[in-house]
Amino acid sequence: MRQIAIYGKGGIGKSTISSNLSAALHEMGHTVMQVGCDPKRDSTRILAEGKFIPAVLEEHREQLRIGKDEYAINLKNIVFKSPGGIYLVEAGGPEPGIGCAGRGVLTALQILKDLKAFSTYNIDVAIYDVLGDVVCGGFSMPIREGFAEEIYLICSGGFMSIYAANNIARAVQRLAKRGDAGLAGIICNSNGDEAFEHAFIPAFAKRLGTPFVQFVPRSPVIQACELGGRPVVEYAPDSQEAEIFRNLAKAIIENDSRVIPTPINDLAELETMYRQCLVKDKK
């Protein structure tokens, strides 16, 4: 089974990319499970026709409340099949003001593993959509505990998304030395400044020592699909955007690159690299 983690700054479009990637992989014939690792539990909404599904931690708390443990959880109450045929899971989070969200994600992943969810549904590809602004110890757990072996970073041309991606690369550098996980590539989810993004993000990927995998444009078609609660390959199968996500899925399936990245440790160097490219773009 391929285990792929999608990391990036909050609001950068991780769930959009993850959901459309899951749908494109399913269209290719793979059995896919998307696991939302964000306490907001909104990762799978696009695949579930705009609906929110119950979270693993909610069901776990209910079992604890009645004096039972995780082994009393029925997989049917935490794994849901989308209308398109993709298996959906939301880890969920702790009750507001109590506990660590990252630890909660790890608990949910461990429950899936203990209940043999992946083998029960014969999953070929698991996609983990992980909140990763700061890569706190909790949110690095999918990498640290071996759930995610291939890590893709999502960024746009905005400096803070680059800054976040570089920080995540630093965490991957540290954790990859302990196991089999590695950085597999960077995906650009455009914020609209395409000329700059085409110039800077492949150069940034090269600086980290990882492939630049795919450019996803800012598009009203993608936004319409999000509002419609459907992935692009289902909602607009003949569109250019659907072909982009099919290309992304093909590129990821064919990508066997797993590197220990070489992040930029000096913020001034990152700022200078960004500024120089910005100046060239404006000339």
Backbone as a ProteinNet text record, in pm:
[ID]
protein_1_A
[PRIMARY]
MRQIAIYGKGGIGKSTISSNLSAALHEMGHTVMQVGCDPKRDSTRILAEGKFIPAVLEEHREQLRIGKDEYAINLKNIVFKSPGGIYLVEAGGPEPGIGCAGRGVLTALQILKDLKAFSTYNIDVAIYDVLGDVVCGGFSMPIREGFAEEIYLICSGGFMSIYAANNIARAVQRLAKRGDAGLAGIICNSNGDEAFEHAFIPAFAKRLGTPFVQFVPRSPVIQACELGGRPVVEYAPDSQEAEIFRNLAKAIIENDSRVIPTPINDLAELETMYRQCLVKDKK
[TERTIARY]
84.2	0	86.9	52.2	121.9	58.6	141.4	91.6	148.3	61.4	102.3	47	133.1	88.9	100.6	-4.1	-7.3	3.1	111.7	134.7	137.4	111.6	121.8	57.5	77.3	21.9	-130.4	-189.6	-334.5	-395.7	-500.8	-568.9	-505.5	-400.4	-329.4	-399.3	-495.9	-569.1	-532.4	-484	-446.9	-566.6	-681.3	-798	-847.3	-839.9	-880.6	-790.5	-659.7	-565	-582.4	-591.6	-604.4	-728.7	-841.8	-967.6	-965.5	-915.7	-911.5	-807.9	-700.2	-601.6	-663.3	-733.5	-798.5	-893.9	-973.2	-1070.3	-1001.1	-891.6	-818.7	-752.1	-699.4	-639.5	-746.1	-862.5	-972.7	-1014.1	-1018.9	-1054.4	-953.9	-827.3	-723.5	-739.6	-826.8	-849.8	-795.6	-740.2	-686.7	-798	-784.3	-874.2	-812.3	-881	-823	-897.4	-820.4	-879.3	-818.2	-902.4	-852.7	-879.5	-773.7	-783.7	-757.3	-858.5	-842.2	-778.1	-663.6	-590.8	-593	-711.4	-730.4	-849.8	-834.3	-946.1	-1074.8	-1065.3	-1187.1	-1269.9	-1211.4	-1272.9	-1346.8	-1283.6	-1346.3	-1269.4	-1172.9	-1090.2	-1171.6	-1268.1	-1337	-1469.2	-1496.1	-1627.1	-1654.4	-1551	-1571.6	-1612.1	-1557.3	-1586.1	-1719.1	-1770.7	-1893.8	-2012.1	-2009.2	-2118.3	-2144.1	-2034.3	-2045.3	-2083.1	-2092.4	-2134.8	-2014.1	-2032.8	-1931	-1961.9	-1859.4	-1880.8	-1838.7	-1893.7	-1852.4	-1703.6	-1640.9	-1496.5	-1464.1	-1343.2	-1296.9	-1294.1	-1241.3	-1229	-1364.8	-1464.9	-1600.4	-1651.2	-1632.9	-1678.7	-1597.9	-1467.2	-1381.4	-1428.1	-1459.2	-1506.1	-1638.7	-1724.3	-1852.9	-1833.2	-1739	-1711.5	-1652.9	-1563.1	-1505.8	-1613.7	-1708.3	-1816.1	-1900.4	-1917.3	-2000.9	-1915	-1787.3	-1702	-1635	-1631.1	-1565.4	-1438.2	-1367.3	-1243	-1250.4	-1135.6	-1134.2	-1175.6	-1152.6	-1184	-1335.5	-1412.3	-1558.3	-1610.4	-1519.6	-1561.8	-1587.3	-1701	-1731.4	-1677.7	-1601.7	-1543.8	-1651.9	-1771.9	-1879.1	-1916.4	-1877.5	-1910	-1801.5	-1685.7	-1576.9	-1519.8	-1552.1	-1506	-1629.3	-1633.1	-1751.7	-1711.2	-1797.4	-1768.2	-1840.1	-1762.9	-1821	-1908.7	-1998	-2079.6	-1992.9	-1870.6	-1780.7	-1700.6	-1705.8	-1637.7	-1507.5	-1480.6	-1357.4	-1389.5	-1302.1	-1322.1	-1276.2	-1358.8	-1335.4	-1327	-1229	-1213.1	-1176.4	-1235	-1192.6	-1144.2	-1020.5	-967.3	-1043.1	-1072.6	-1137.6	-1036.6	-1085.9	-996.1	-1051.1	-974.2	-1023	-1134.2	-1199.3	-1299.3	-1229.4	-1296.2	-1231.8	-1172.1	-1045.9	-979.8	-919.7	-935.3	-884.3	-797	-676.3	-592.7	-518	-436.5	-352.6	-412.5	-436.9	-498.2	-408.8	-278.4	-185.9	-186.1	-187.5	-195.6	-326.6	-432.7	-561.7	-554.6	-484.6	-468.7	-397.2	-292.3	-218.2	-308.3	-390.6	-483.7	-577	-628.6	-720.8	-650.2	-528.2	-454.5	-424.4	-391.5	-361.6	-486.8	-603.1	-729.1	-752.6	-730.3	-746.8	-654.4	-531.4	-434	-476.2	-514.9	-551.7	-674.8	-767.6	-889.8	-870.9	-746	-710.8	-798	-818.7	-905.2	-847.9	-716.3	-657.4	-668.1	-643.5	-653.7	-799.8	-886.2	-1028.9	-1087.5	-1046.9	-1102.3	-1006.6	-899.2	-803.2	-753.3	-709	-666.8	-532.2	-527.9	-402.7	-324.5	-399.1	-336.6	-410.5	-336.1	-393	-337.2	-429.4	-390.3	-419.4	-316.4	-333.7	-326	-433.8	-440.9	-412.3	-290.7	-242.7	-227.4	-287.9	-264.2	-117.1	-45	98.3	163.6	95	155.3	289.8	291.6	410	478.2	415.6	468.6	502.4	402.3	423.9	448.2	494.6	525.9	408.5	288.3	170.3	143	147.5	114.8	226.2	342.9	447.5	432.4	336.3	319.4	296.4	215.6	199.5	332.6	430.8	563.7	642.2	640.7	721.5	685.5	555.6	509.9	499	545.8	551.9	422.9	321.1	197.9	216.7	296.6	316.5	461.1	476.5	611	651.5	552.9	580.1	516.5	595.5	542.8	547.3	432.1	424.5	389.9	457.6	431.7	348.8	246.4	164.6	204.9	232.4	258.4	212.8	202.4	169	283.5	260.1	363.1	367.5	275.1	277.2	396	464	585.7	559.3	447.1	423.5	398.9	345.2	327.7	463.7	555.6	692.2	763	745.1	806.5	757.6	625.4	569.9	624	630.7	681.3	826.3	904.8	1044.6	1054.5	967	965.6	927.5	828.2	787.5	902.4	973.7	1089.3	1196.3	1210.8	1306.8	1265.8	1134	1085.1	1105.2	1076	1094.3	1241.5	1330.4	1475.2	1512.6	1456.3	1489.2	1431.4	1304.8	1236.5	1273.7	1310	1341.2	1465.4	1552.8	1676.4	1647.8	1527	1494.1	1424.9	1371.7	1293.5	1291.8	1181.4	1171.6	1103.2	1052.5	980.4	1075.8	1023	1104.6	1017.5	1077.5	1005.5	999.1	877.3	858.1	837.8	805	789.5	709.3	703	625.8	519.6	400.8	287.9	251.8	238	197.3	47	-20.7	-162.6	-168.3	-181.9	-160	-254	-195.7	-279.1	-309.8	-268	-300.4	-181	-67.7	52.5	135.5	82.3	136.7	279.1	309.5	443.1	549.5	523.2	617.9	626.3	512.2	510.2	583.4	566.1	636.6	788.2	827.7	971.4	1027.5	954.3	1011.8	996.8	878.9	854.3	938	956.6	1050.8	1192.3	1233.5	1367.1	1374.3	1266.1	1258.8	1265	1191	1194.7	1337	1403.1	1541	1631.7	1609.4	1690.6	1669.5	1547.2	1519	1566.8	1599.5	1647.7	1536.9	1418.5	1302.1	1237.3	1163.4	1100.1	986.8	970.7	850.1	752.1	637.2	551	442.8	371.9	255.9	219.5	176.4	121.3	-30.8	-102.9	-249.9	-293.5	-357.1	-392.5	-509.2	-516	-635	-747.2	-857.3	-955.7	-1098.2	-1185.9	-1328.4	-1392.5	-1337.7	-1392.3	-1368.5	-1246	-1214.2	-1299.6	-1314.8	-1395.7	-1541.8	-1592.8	-1732	-1749.8	-1649.6	-1656.8	-1658.5	-1577.5	-1576.7	-1714.5	-1774	-1907.2	-2011.1	-1991	-2085.1	-2063.8	-1957	-1930.1	-1895	-1821.1	-1780.3	-1637.3	-1557.9	-1422.6	-1430.2	-1323	-1324.3	-1342.9	-1277.9	-1289	-1430.9	-1513.8	-1654.4	-1744	-1719.6	-1808.6	-1785.2	-1658.8	-1623.3	-1519.2	-1558.7	-1460.8	-1387.3	-1446.9	-1382.8	-1304.2	-1293.4	-1226.6	-1074.1	-1008.3	-861.2	-816	-894.1	-858.2	-863.2	-960.8	-967.4	-841.7	-796.5	-674.8	-553.2	-551.5	-440.3	-435.8	-550.3	-550	-519.3	-560.4	-521.3	-369.8	-312.2	-166	-95.3	-153.9	-95.2	-97.6	-210.4	-221.3	-119.6	-107.8	-13.2	130.5	160.7	296.5	330.7	234	259.3	274.1	191.2	203	338.4	386.7	513.8	635.1	612	722.8	778.1	901	962.1	1071.1	1069.3	1168	1129.1	1218.6	1199.3	1333.2	1340	1469	1464.2	1581.5	1596.1	1622.2	1529.1	1541.4	1655.2	1689.2	1793.6	1731	1654.4	1583.7	1679.1	1623.7	1701	1691	1802.6	1800.7	1811	1859.7	1875.9	1758.9	1673.8	1557	1597.8	1709.4	1755.3	1783.6	1837.8	1864.2	1733.6	1634.2	1504.3	1440.9	1447.8	1390.6	1461.8	1593.7	1671.2	1636.2	1628.8	1592.5	1455.6	1361.9	1225	1222.9	1294	1293.5	1356.9	1466.9	1535.5	1445.9	1373.2	1283.8	1166.4	1119.4	1008.4	1048	1169.5	1218.9	1229.5	1284	1295.7	1159.5	1061.1	926.8	862.5	896.9	833.5	900.5	1020.7	1090.9	1026.7
-120.3	0	124.2	218.1	347.2	435.7	501.5	591.2	729.9	820.5	951.8	1059.6	1148.7	1259.4	1391	1470.4	1602.3	1705.6	1782	1885.1	2023.1	2124.8	2261.9	2358.4	2485.7	2591.8	2583.2	2616.5	2620.8	2713.3	2666.5	2747.3	2743.8	2663.4	2661.3	2572.9	2492.2	2406.6	2259.6	2216.8	2075.3	1982.9	2020.3	1932.2	1928.7	2040.9	2044.3	1955.2	1968.8	1886.3	1738.7	1710.1	1571.3	1504.9	1575.3	1516.5	1491.6	1587.7	1570	1465.1	1456.9	1350.9	1214.3	1203.6	1076.4	1032.8	1127.7	1094.6	1052	1119.3	1084	946.9	916.8	785	675.9	704.3	607.9	584.8	691.7	679.4	590.4	592.7	508.9	361.5	331.8	193	155.1	251.9	223.3	230.5	148.7	156.7	255.3	365.1	479.1	506.2	538.5	588.7	725.1	825.3	957.9	977.1	1011.2	1028.3	1175.9	1244.5	1383.1	1390	1457.3	1468.1	1612.8	1667.9	1806.3	1808	1867.8	1868.7	1928	2009.7	2069.4	1964.1	1848.6	1734.2	1774.4	1861.1	1903.5	1855.7	1763.7	1719	1649.8	1567.6	1480.7	1539.2	1663.7	1723.4	1723.3	1751.8	1756.2	1618.8	1513.9	1378.2	1325.9	1391.4	1344.3	1434.4	1489.2	1575.2	1692.8	1748.2	1867	1840.4	1712.3	1679.2	1650.8	1666.3	1631.6	1490.9	1405.9	1270.2	1263.9	1168.6	1154.6	1122.7	1169.3	1152.6	1033.3	979.4	864.1	897.9	1015.3	1049.8	1069.2	1111.9	1122.6	984.1	887.8	750.9	690.3	721.6	670.4	723.7	853.1	913	849.3	818.8	757.6	618.3	543	409.8	419.4	515.5	534.2	574.4	655	702.7	587.5	484.2	371.3	256.6	288.7	191.9	90.8	118.2	25.7	90.1	15	69.4	73.8	104.1	123.5	-1.1	-120.6	-244	-268.4	-186.8	-195.9	-112.8	-34.7	49.9	-36	-13.4	-80.3	5.6	-55.2	22.3	96.2	39.8	103.9	241	264.7	393	498.1	457	555.1	556.9	456.8	454	459.6	560.4	581.5	577.6	526.1	518.9	633.3	709.3	823.1	773.7	859.1	818.1	775.3	831.3	795.8	669.8	615	489.1	501.7	618.2	639	624.2	555.5	539.8	666.3	712.8	841.2	822.6	890.7	889.3	1030.5	1073.8	1198.9	1167	1202.6	1175.9	1254.3	1381.6	1466.9	1522.1	1577.7	1638	1625	1669.3	1664.1	1765.9	1755.1	1855.5	1990.5	2099.9	2231.5	2263.4	2305.1	2344.9	2230.4	2106.4	1989.9	1906.6	1875.8	1781.9	1843.2	1756.6	1797.3	1742.1	1831.2	1787.9	1689.7	1715.9	1626.5	1487.6	1481.6	1351.7	1282.5	1362.2	1305.8	1241.4	1305.8	1249.5	1114.9	1109.9	984.2	875.3	910.8	812.5	757.9	846.4	803.3	710.4	744.5	660.8	524.3	524.1	396.8	309.2	372.5	296	232.6	307.1	250.8	130.6	145.5	36.4	-84.8	-62	-172.4	-246.6	-173.2	-235.8	-290.3	-283.4	-336.9	-278	-147	-80.2	-90.2	-78.2	-75.3	-211.8	-318.9	-451.6	-492.5	-449.8	-484.8	-433.1	-311.3	-250.8	-263.8	-343.4	-366.8	-235.6	-145.4	-13.9	-21.5	37.8	47.2	173.3	282.9	412.4	483.1	519.5	600.2	741.7	837.9	978.9	1043.3	1096.6	1166.5	1316.9	1385.2	1531	1592.1	1647.5	1682.5	1833.5	1885.1	2024.2	2038.7	2131.7	2133	2268.7	2371.1	2504.3	2507.4	2450.9	2464.1	2331.1	2222.7	2088.6	2068	2086.5	2057	1907.1	1865.3	1724.1	1634	1680.6	1598.1	1577.9	1685.7	1673.5	1608.1	1592	1517.1	1367.3	1328.1	1187	1096.5	1137.2	1047	1010	1099.9	1067.5	990.1	1042.8	984.6	838.6	806.5	671.7	580.3	628.1	541.7	527.2	610.7	603.2	666.2	768.6	838.7	821.8	761.2	735.7	834.5	884.4	981.6	1113.5	1217.9	1347.9	1445	1504.3	1609.1	1741.1	1847.3	1980	2059.1	2127.2	2215.3	2358.3	2437.7	2580.2	2659.8	2790.2	2882.6	2984	3091.6	3193.9	3287.7	3273.7	3357.6	3323.2	3426.1	3398.4	3310.7	3332.9	3254.9	3107.3	3079	2936.6	2873.6	2951.4	2902.4	2881.9	2980.1	2972.9	2847.5	2822.3	2703.8	2576.1	2574	2453.8	2426.5	2532.1	2514.8	2461.4	2511	2461.4	2313.9	2275.3	2134.8	2049.3	2102.2	2029.4	2007.7	2105.5	2089.4	1973.8	1963.7	1852.1	1719.5	1718.6	1594.4	1554.5	1652.6	1624	1553.3	1603.4	1547	1405.7	1388.1	1261.1	1155	1197.6	1100.8	1020.1	1077.6	1006.8	886.6	882.5	774.2	656.5	677.6	569.2	576.2	528.6	517.7	638.3	731.7	845.1	939.7	1007.3	1105	1203.4	1316.2	1415.8	1368.3	1363.6	1309.3	1418.5	1541.2	1646.4	1764.3	1866.5	1987.3	2006.3	2043.4	2073.7	2219.8	2293.7	2434.2	2444.6	2498.8	2532.7	2684.7	2729.9	2871.7	2966.2	3080.8	3188.7	3293.6	3267	3356.4	3423.2	3431.2	3495.1	3388.3	3341.5	3222.2	3240.5	3358	3378.7	3364.2	3427.3	3418.3	3275.1	3212.2	3075	2977.2	2992.7	2904.6	2924.9	3045.9	3073.6	3030.7	3060.6	3042.2	2900.2	2842.1	2716.8	2600.3	2582.8	2477.8	2502.5	2630.6	2661.5	2629.1	2657.5	2625	2473.5	2398.5	2252.4	2200.7	2257.9	2216	2244.1	2360.1	2396	2296.4	2242.2	2142.7	2003.2	1987.6	1857.7	1759.8	1813.7	1727.8	1767.2	1678.4	1713.3	1814.9	1897.5	1979.3	1894.2	1863.4	1757.6	1811.5	1917.1	1960.6	2104.6	2177.4	2311.9	2302.1	2348.8	2350.9	2497.2	2540.3	2682.3	2723.3	2851.7	2904.9	2904.8	2839.9	2814.6	2822.7	2890	2890.9	2753.4	2666.6	2530.5	2454.5	2464.7	2396.3	2453.2	2585.6	2647.8	2604.5	2592.1	2548.2	2404.7	2320.7	2181.4	2174	2259.9	2263.2	2299.7	2403.2	2446	2337.9	2262.5	2157	2028.1	2024.9	1905.3	1785.1	1808.2	1699.2	1721.2	1615.6	1632.1	1665.5	1726.6	1778.2	1666.7	1551	1445.3	1390.4	1415.6	1373	1487.1	1606.1	1720	1781.4	1785.5	1844.6	1754.2	1629.9	1530.1	1566	1652.5	1686.8	1818.1	1875	2004.9	1990.2	2100.4	2103.2	2074	2121.5	2101.1	1953	1878.9	1734.6	1665.7	1709.7	1650.2	1681.1	1799.2	1835.4	1740	1710.4	1619.1	1475	1437.2	1303.5	1297.9	1404.7	1409.5	1404.7	1474.3	1472	1329.2	1261.7	1124.2	1033.1	1047.4	963.8	992.8	1121.1	1159.2	1101.7	1104.7	1052.8	900.8	832.7	686.4	646.5	724.5	689.9	742.7	826.5	890.4	798.5	758.3	676.5	754.5	886.1	970.1	990.3	958.9	986.8	1041.3	1168.5	1225.9	1282.1	1291.3	1372.2	1514.1	1605	1737.6	1820.2	1923	2016.4	2154.6	2175.9	2303.4	2419.7	2537.6	2659.6	2695	2692	2716	2863.5	2944.5	3088.3	3162.6	3223.2	3293.9	3402.4	3468.4	3575.4	3520.3	3398.8	3337.8	3310.7	3260.8	3234	3363.9	3467.9	3597.5	3654	3640.6	3692.9	3617.5	3485	3402.4	3442.1	3461.7	3498.8	3638.1	3732.3	3871.5	3881.6	3810.3	3817	3765	3659.2	3603.6	3698.4	3762.1	3857.1	3975.2	4023.3	4137.9	4100.1	3982.7	3937.4	3928.2	3879.4	3861.2	3993.7	4100.6	4230.5	4309	4262	4335.5	4311
0	0	0	-86.3	-86.3	21.5	101	205	179.5	141.3	92.6	185.5	230.4	316.5	241.8	253.5	191.3	303.1	302.1	404	338.6	417.5	367.8	464.9	437.4	522.2	528.2	640.4	652.3	548.5	481.4	381.2	243.6	225.8	98.3	-5.4	41	-53.5	-43.9	72.8	89	66.2	123.2	110.3	-34.1	-102.7	-243.5	-327.2	-307.2	-383	-344.5	-214.3	-168.2	-226	-220.2	-266	-416.2	-490.5	-636.4	-676.8	-600.5	-624.9	-594.7	-482.4	-448.2	-558.5	-608	-712.9	-842.4	-876.6	-999.5	-985.8	-866.6	-843.7	-850.6	-795.9	-802.3	-947.6	-1024.4	-1167	-1241.1	-1195.3	-1256.9	-1220.7	-1123.8	-1085.9	-950	-876	-744	-637.7	-535	-420	-321.9	-298.8	-227.3	-97.6	6.5	131	160.6	180.2	219.8	368.4	441	586.6	619.7	665.2	705.9	842.8	851.9	979.8	1026.3	1032.1	1073.7	1168.4	1287.1	1383	1325.5	1221.2	1163.1	1089.9	1060.8	991	863	784.5	658.8	535.3	555.4	444	335.1	376	280.4	230.5	266.5	234.6	84.1	3	-142.6	-196.5	-136.4	-184.4	-131.5	-27.3	39	4.3	-116	-164.1	-70.8	-17.1	66.4	210.6	248.5	385.2	474.5	604.3	702.9	755.4	758.5	809.4	956.7	1034.5	1174.9	1186	1293.7	1310.8	1401.7	1382.1	1460.7	1609.5	1642.9	1784.8	1851.6	1776.3	1833.1	1873.6	1782.8	1811.6	1926.4	1930.1	2037.3	2172.7	2178.1	2304	2348.5	2250.9	2284.1	2345.5	2288.2	2343.4	2484.4	2505.6	2638.9	2738.4	2691.3	2779.9	2833.9	2751.5	2796.5	2851.4	2880.2	2946.7	2856.9	2726.1	2632.8	2577.9	2491.7	2436.4	2284.4	2222	2076.8	1999.9	2060	1988.7	1978.8	2050.1	2038.2	1920.9	1858	1745.9	1622.7	1559.9	1433.7	1319.8	1229.1	1118	1038.7	1035.7	958.6	1015.7	1142.3	1205.4	1187.4	1129	1111.1	968.5	887.8	747.6	658.3	572.5	489.2	342.1	258.9	115.3	44.8	-32.6	-103	-217.2	-268.7	-383.4	-502.6	-510.4	-620	-594.7	-470.6	-442	-364.9	-306.3	-229.3	-80.7	-7.5	135.9	208.8	300.7	366.9	518.7	577.7	723.9	768.2	878.3	941.3	1082.6	1112.7	1246.7	1352.7	1323.8	1422.3	1521.4	1629.9	1727.4	1866.7	1965.9	2104	2126.4	2239.8	2272.9	2288.7	2247.4	2251.2	2388.6	2387.5	2510.5	2588.9	2535.3	2609	2515.1	2557.7	2483.5	2366.3	2303.4	2191	2062.3	1964.8	1839.4	1764.9	1766.8	1697.8	1758.8	1890.8	1959.1	1923.5	1910.8	1873.1	1735.3	1642.5	1508.8	1517.6	1598.3	1612.3	1670.2	1770.8	1828.2	1720.4	1636.8	1531.1	1431.5	1393	1298.3	1359.3	1488.7	1555	1560.9	1581.8	1582.7	1446	1339.4	1204.3	1185.5	1234.1	1219.8	1303.2	1429.7	1518.5	1467.7	1404.9	1353.4	1211.8	1161.5	1029.2	918.1	926.4	828	686.7	673.5	539.5	470.5	545.3	483.6	465.1	556.1	544.4	413.5	375.2	253.1	133.4	150.1	40.9	-21	62.4	15.4	-58.2	-177.7	-254.8	-217.2	-199.7	-174.3	-61.1	44.1	152.8	140.3	138.5	131.2	266.3	331.5	458.9	433	465.5	449.1	586.7	602.9	737.1	753.8	861.2	898.8	937	876	903	900.7	950.2	950.4	1020.6	1138.1	1222.4	1248.4	1200.2	1221.9	1370	1455.5	1596.6	1610	1726	1744	1712.1	1746.3	1721.7	1574.6	1497.8	1356.2	1275	1333.9	1264.7	1288.7	1373.8	1408.4	1287.8	1186.4	1071.4	1007.7	1012.7	960.3	1065.3	1187.9	1295.2	1320.9	1312.3	1345.9	1224.1	1109.1	991.6	914.3	943.1	865.9	727.6	718	591.1	545.9	428.5	377.7	268.5	196.4	90.1	130.7	135.2	176	58.5	29.6	-72	-3	-44.1	10	-90.1	-38.6	-121.1	-89.8	-192.4	-169.4	-290.5	-269.3	-378.1	-385.4	-456.2	-465.9	-346.6	-253.5	-134.3	-44.5	7.5	83	204.3	276	397	366.4	248	212.8	184.6	126.4	102.9	236.7	324.9	458.3	532.1	525.6	591.9	528.5	394.3	325.6	364.4	376.1	414.5	558	646.7	785	790	709.8	706.1	652.1	551.9	496.5	604.3	694.2	804.2	895	921.1	1003.4	931.7	801.2	724.5	725.1	712	714.5	844.7	954.6	1086.1	1101.7	1059.1	1082.1	979.6	857.9	751.7	785.8	867.6	903.7	992.3	1053.1	1146	1077.6	957.3	897.5	746.6	689.9	545.6	480.1	560.2	502.6	431.8	330.5	259.3	184.5	149.4	71.3	-73.4	-129	-264.2	-368.2	-325.2	-424.7	-375.4	-461.2	-432.1	-539.2	-494.1	-582.8	-562.4	-672.4	-661.4	-680.2	-580.7	-592.9	-607.2	-729.1	-761.6	-687.4	-647.9	-593.2	-698.7	-823.7	-934.9	-998.6	-927.2	-981.7	-1054.1	-1167	-1230.6	-1284	-1341.1	-1398	-1288.5	-1173.8	-1062.8	-1010.6	-996.5	-942.1	-1033.1	-1164.6	-1258.5	-1249.5	-1213	-1203.4	-1067.6	-960.6	-827	-772.2	-783.3	-710	-762.7	-893.5	-936.7	-884.6	-877.9	-824.5	-675.2	-603.1	-459.7	-439.5	-524.3	-515.6	-539.7	-638	-667.6	-548.6	-482.7	-366.6	-252	-239.9	-135.9	-176.4	-305.5	-353.5	-388.1	-423.2	-448.8	-581.3	-646	-774.1	-759.7	-862	-875	-954.5	-896	-951.6	-1044	-1000.6	-1079.6	-1045.8	-1146.4	-1128	-1139.8	-1036.8	-1039.5	-1044.2	-1152.7	-1166.4	-1076.5	-1047.4	-981	-1084.7	-1053.7	-1159.1	-1107.7	-1180.9	-1141.1	-1152.7	-1238.1	-1249.2	-1117.9	-1064.9	-939.1	-825.2	-824.5	-719.2	-729.3	-853.1	-872.1	-824.1	-848.3	-803.2	-650.8	-586.7	-440.5	-387.2	-446.4	-402.9	-429.6	-537.4	-571.3	-493.8	-410.7	-331.8	-417.3	-525.5	-614.6	-660.1	-677.6	-733.7	-882.2	-932.6	-1069.7	-1172.5	-1152.5	-1253.9	-1264.3	-1161.8	-1169.5	-1216.9	-1164.6	-1189.7	-1327.4	-1369.1	-1499.5	-1565.6	-1601.9	-1647.1	-1775.5	-1858.8	-1985.8	-1979.3	-1861	-1846.8	-1845.8	-1873	-1865.1	-1722	-1625	-1484.5	-1447	-1502.2	-1474.5	-1526.6	-1642.6	-1700.1	-1612.8	-1552.6	-1462.8	-1342.8	-1285.2	-1169.5	-1213.1	-1333.5	-1382.9	-1401	-1452.9	-1469.5	-1334.3	-1234.2	-1099.7	-1043.2	-1058.8	-1007.1	-1076.7	-1207.4	-1283.2	-1239	-1220.3	-1179.4	-1042.7	-951.2	-816	-817.8	-892.9	-900.4	-959.2	-1056.6	-1121.7	-1046	-944.7	-873.5	-764	-775.5	-669.4	-595	-609.5	-540.9	-394.3	-303.9	-160.6	-111.4	-82.9	-46.7	94.3	154.6	274.7	224.5	246.1	183.8	242.9	168.1	212	227.3	334.6	352.8	376	360.8	382.7	531.2	600.6	745	780.7	686.9	711.2	645.8	728.8	676.3	576.8	602.9	513.1	373.5	367.8	236.6	162.3	234.1	172	122.9	204.8	165.8	43.5	40.2	-73.7	-202	-191.8	-307.6	-360.6	-270.4	-308.1	-372.1	-308.2	-355.9	-493.3	-516.1	-644.7	-757.7	-730.7	-832.8	-857.4	-749.9	-760.9	-847.6	-828.8	-906.9	-1054.6	-1084.3	-1224	-1288.9	-1212.4	-1266.6	-1302.2	-1229.8	-1252	-1363.5	-1409	-1515.5	-1651.4
[MASK]
+++++++++++++++++++++++++++++++++++++++++++++++++++++++++++++++++++++++++++++++++++++++++++++++++++++++++++++++++++++++++++++++++++++++++++++++++++++++++++++++++++++++++++++++++++++++++++++++++++++++++++++++++++++++++++++++++++++++++++++++++++++++++++++++++++++++++++++++++++++++++++

